[in-house]
């Protein structure tokens, strides 16, 4: 597998993701976003083809994000692809090859493959239909955006997280970087609530902010 060109290709694609000019765009047709925090960001993502609703007129913002939806958000939103990767004998592993619980005929199959080969460390045992936690989504999103933007390692002053003891150890670094970069936020009590299920609206807003962060860095 040859990855030497992947960083430049991904960086160029991320530069095309600017959504700032669309933030106040006209309604995209979702009828269930009124009063939802981040409504304009979600509509901008939809208008730019980065996220899809559960139907043409419904986003279902308060629904819990599934693993399949979360991976699709990340892969589609950051335009992850296999364009810069070659495989031995030209055979691309399928989603089911990589993740036994995944269905190769499902709508999310390509997203799982693209995410895997673009630095998102999804567990082999992942269940696409299971709900995704806030800490898992943050970890996967940060892995994807850091690879897509070829972001350098940074020294950060760790934020104090009131419920830090609840974090999965392997996710701590990603969560700290997400907080420092403004992709994730703590609540009024300084808690992250890592094990909470993340909603579709919350995940979409984080995706928007990740794309805009990369646009600022790569512009």
GUKOLNU-81368 format. One record per residue (C-alpha): residue in one letter; x, z, y; residue number from 0. Coordinates in nm, 2 decimals, m for minus. Layout:
<zalums>
A, X, Z, Y, NUM
...
</zalums>
This chain:
<zalums>
X, 0.00, 0.00, 0.00, 0
X, 0.15, m0.11, 0.33, 1
X, 0.05, 0.10, 0.64, 2
X, 0.33, 0.01, 0.89, 3
X, 0.09, m0.18, 1.12, 4
X, m0.21, 0.06, 1.10, 5
X, m0.13, 0.27, 1.40, 6
X, m0.11, m0.02, 1.64, 7
X, m0.42, m0.18, 1.51, 8
X, m0.62, 0.14, 1.52, 9
X, m0.49, 0.23, 1.87, 10
X, m0.61, m0.11, 1.99, 11
X, m0.95, m0.07, 1.84, 12
X, m1.00, 0.28, 1.99, 13
X, m0.93, 0.14, 2.33, 14
X, m1.24, m0.07, 2.29, 15
X, m1.45, 0.24, 2.23, 16
X, m1.50, 0.35, 2.59, 17
X, m1.85, 0.47, 2.63, 18
X, m1.83, 0.60, 2.98, 19
X, m1.99, 0.30, 3.14, 20
X, m2.29, 0.34, 2.90, 21
X, m2.35, 0.71, 2.95, 22
X, m2.64, 0.65, 3.17, 23
X, m2.77, 0.34, 3.00, 24
X, m3.13, 0.28, 2.94, 25
X, m3.31, 0.43, 2.65, 26
X, m3.20, 0.29, 2.31, 27
X, m3.54, 0.34, 2.15, 28
X, m3.50, 0.68, 1.99, 29
X, m3.82, 0.87, 2.07, 30
X, m3.71, 1.21, 1.96, 31
X, m3.42, 1.29, 2.19, 32
X, m3.61, 1.42, 2.49, 33
X, m3.46, 1.76, 2.58, 34
X, m3.19, 1.74, 2.32, 35
X, m2.85, 1.85, 2.44, 36
X, m2.62, 1.55, 2.46, 37
X, m2.91, 1.30, 2.47, 38
X, m2.72, 1.05, 2.69, 39
X, m2.41, 1.07, 2.47, 40
X, m2.62, 1.00, 2.16, 41
X, m2.79, 0.71, 2.33, 42
X, m2.45, 0.57, 2.44, 43
X, m2.32, 0.59, 2.08, 44
X, m2.63, 0.41, 1.95, 45
X, m2.62, 0.14, 2.22, 46
X, m2.25, 0.07, 2.13, 47
X, m2.33, 0.06, 1.75, 48
X, m2.13, 0.37, 1.67, 49
X, m2.41, 0.57, 1.52, 50
X, m2.75, 0.49, 1.36, 51
X, m3.07, 0.68, 1.35, 52
X, m3.28, 0.76, 1.04, 53
X, m3.50, 0.47, 1.16, 54
X, m3.50, 0.23, 1.45, 55
X, m3.70, 0.48, 1.66, 56
X, m3.58, 0.82, 1.53, 57
X, m3.25, 1.00, 1.53, 58
X, m3.37, 1.32, 1.38, 59
X, m3.13, 1.52, 1.60, 60
X, m3.20, 1.87, 1.47, 61
X, m3.17, 1.77, 1.10, 62
X, m2.87, 1.90, 0.91, 63
X, m2.59, 1.65, 0.88, 64
X, m2.51, 1.55, 0.52, 65
X, m2.16, 1.47, 0.40, 66
X, m2.26, 1.10, 0.37, 67
X, m2.39, 1.10, 0.73, 68
X, m2.09, 1.29, 0.86, 69
X, m1.84, 1.05, 0.70, 70
X, m2.04, 0.75, 0.82, 71
X, m2.04, 0.89, 1.18, 72
X, m1.67, 0.93, 1.18, 73
X, m1.58, 0.60, 1.01, 74
X, m1.82, 0.39, 1.22, 75
X, m1.76, 0.58, 1.55, 76
X, m1.38, 0.55, 1.53, 77
X, m1.39, 0.20, 1.38, 78
X, m1.19, 0.30, 1.07, 79
X, m1.12, 0.00, 0.85, 80
X, m0.88, m0.14, 0.59, 81
X, m0.77, m0.43, 0.81, 82
X, m0.41, m0.31, 0.83, 83
X, m0.38, m0.19, 0.47, 84
X, m0.28, m0.39, 0.17, 85
X, m0.32, m0.28, m0.19, 86
X, m0.13, m0.35, m0.51, 87
X, m0.28, m0.65, m0.69, 88
X, m0.52, m0.68, m0.40, 89
X, m0.77, m0.44, m0.56, 90
X, m0.93, m0.19, m0.33, 91
X, m1.05, 0.13, m0.50, 92
X, m1.42, 0.19, m0.47, 93
X, m1.59, 0.50, m0.33, 94
X, m1.68, 0.61, m0.69, 95
X, m1.31, 0.56, m0.80, 96
X, m1.21, 0.80, m0.52, 97
X, m1.51, 1.04, m0.53, 98
X, m1.69, 1.05, m0.86, 99
X, m2.02, 1.18, m0.70, 100
X, m2.03, 0.87, m0.47, 101
X, m2.24, 0.57, m0.55, 102
X, m2.07, 0.24, m0.49, 103
X, m2.40, 0.07, m0.40, 104
X, m2.50, 0.34, m0.14, 105
X, m2.50, 0.27, 0.23, 106
X, m2.22, 0.52, 0.28, 107
X, m1.98, 0.38, 0.03, 108
X, m1.76, 0.17, 0.26, 109
X, m1.74, 0.47, 0.50, 110
X, m1.59, 0.69, 0.23, 111
X, m1.33, 0.44, 0.14, 112
X, m1.24, 0.36, 0.50, 113
X, m1.21, 0.73, 0.59, 114
X, m1.00, 0.81, 0.28, 115
X, m0.74, 0.54, 0.36, 116
X, m0.73, 0.63, 0.73, 117
X, m0.61, 0.99, 0.69, 118
X, m0.93, 1.18, 0.63, 119
X, m0.87, 1.42, 0.35, 120
X, m1.21, 1.44, 0.18, 121
X, m1.21, 1.65, m0.13, 122
X, m1.24, 1.44, m0.45, 123
X, m1.54, 1.66, m0.55, 124
X, m1.74, 1.59, m0.23, 125
X, m2.11, 1.55, m0.28, 126
X, m2.25, 1.29, m0.04, 127
X, m2.59, 1.45, m0.04, 128
X, m2.48, 1.81, 0.04, 129
X, m2.49, 1.94, 0.39, 130
X, m2.17, 1.94, 0.60, 131
X, m2.05, 2.26, 0.77, 132
X, m1.93, 2.27, 1.13, 133
X, m1.57, 2.35, 1.03, 134
X, m1.56, 2.07, 0.77, 135
X, m1.69, 1.81, 1.02, 136
X, m1.45, 1.93, 1.29, 137
X, m1.16, 1.91, 1.04, 138
X, m1.24, 1.55, 0.93, 139
X, m1.31, 1.43, 1.28, 140
X, m0.98, 1.56, 1.41, 141
X, m0.79, 1.40, 1.12, 142
X, m0.95, 1.07, 1.19, 143
X, m0.90, 1.07, 1.57, 144
X, m0.54, 1.19, 1.55, 145
X, m0.46, 0.91, 1.30, 146
X, m0.67, 0.65, 1.49, 147
X, m0.50, 0.73, 1.82, 148
X, m0.16, 0.79, 1.67, 149
X, m0.16, 1.13, 1.86, 150
X, 0.16, 1.33, 1.86, 151
X, 0.19, 1.68, 1.72, 152
X, 0.13, 1.93, 2.00, 153
X, 0.23, 2.29, 2.05, 154
X, m0.08, 2.48, 2.15, 155
X, m0.16, 2.84, 2.24, 156
X, m0.42, 2.93, 1.98, 157
X, m0.76, 3.02, 2.12, 158
X, m0.90, 3.36, 2.03, 159
X, m1.19, 3.30, 1.79, 160
X, m1.42, 3.61, 1.74, 161
X, m1.52, 3.50, 1.39, 162
X, m1.18, 3.36, 1.29, 163
X, m1.19, 3.56, 0.96, 164
X, m1.47, 3.32, 0.86, 165
X, m1.26, 3.00, 0.90, 166
X, m1.13, 2.82, 0.60, 167
X, m0.76, 2.85, 0.62, 168
X, m0.69, 2.48, 0.57, 169
X, m0.92, 2.40, 0.86, 170
X, m0.77, 2.64, 1.12, 171
X, m0.52, 2.40, 1.27, 172
X, m0.78, 2.12, 1.32, 173
X, m1.03, 2.36, 1.48, 174
X, m0.77, 2.50, 1.72, 175
X, m0.67, 2.15, 1.83, 176
X, m1.03, 2.05, 1.86, 177
X, m1.09, 2.35, 2.09, 178
X, m0.78, 2.28, 2.30, 179
X, m0.88, 1.91, 2.34, 180
X, m1.24, 1.99, 2.43, 181
X, m1.39, 1.83, 2.12, 182
X, m1.53, 2.16, 1.99, 183
X, m1.65, 2.47, 2.18, 184
X, m1.71, 2.84, 2.11, 185
X, m2.04, 3.01, 2.19, 186
X, m2.09, 3.27, 2.46, 187
X, m1.96, 3.54, 2.23, 188
X, m1.64, 3.35, 2.15, 189
X, m1.76, 3.26, 1.80, 190
X, m1.72, 2.92, 1.62, 191
X, m1.97, 2.97, 1.34, 192
X, m1.76, 2.77, 1.10, 193
X, m1.99, 2.80, 0.79, 194
X, m2.30, 2.70, 0.98, 195
X, m2.45, 2.36, 0.89, 196
X, m2.39, 2.12, 1.17, 197
X, m2.68, 1.91, 1.31, 198
X, m2.68, 1.54, 1.36, 199
X, m2.70, 1.59, 1.74, 200
X, m2.41, 1.83, 1.74, 201
X, m2.20, 1.60, 1.53, 202
X, m2.28, 1.30, 1.75, 203
X, m2.18, 1.48, 2.07, 204
X, m1.85, 1.58, 1.92, 205
X, m1.79, 1.22, 1.81, 206
X, m1.86, 1.10, 2.16, 207
X, m1.62, 1.35, 2.31, 208
X, m1.35, 1.25, 2.06, 209
X, m1.38, 0.88, 2.15, 210
X, m1.37, 0.96, 2.52, 211
X, m1.06, 1.18, 2.46, 212
X, m0.89, 0.89, 2.29, 213
X, m0.99, 0.65, 2.55, 214
X, m0.83, 0.87, 2.82, 215
X, m0.51, 0.90, 2.61, 216
X, m0.47, 0.54, 2.53, 217
X, m0.59, 0.38, 2.85, 218
</zalums>
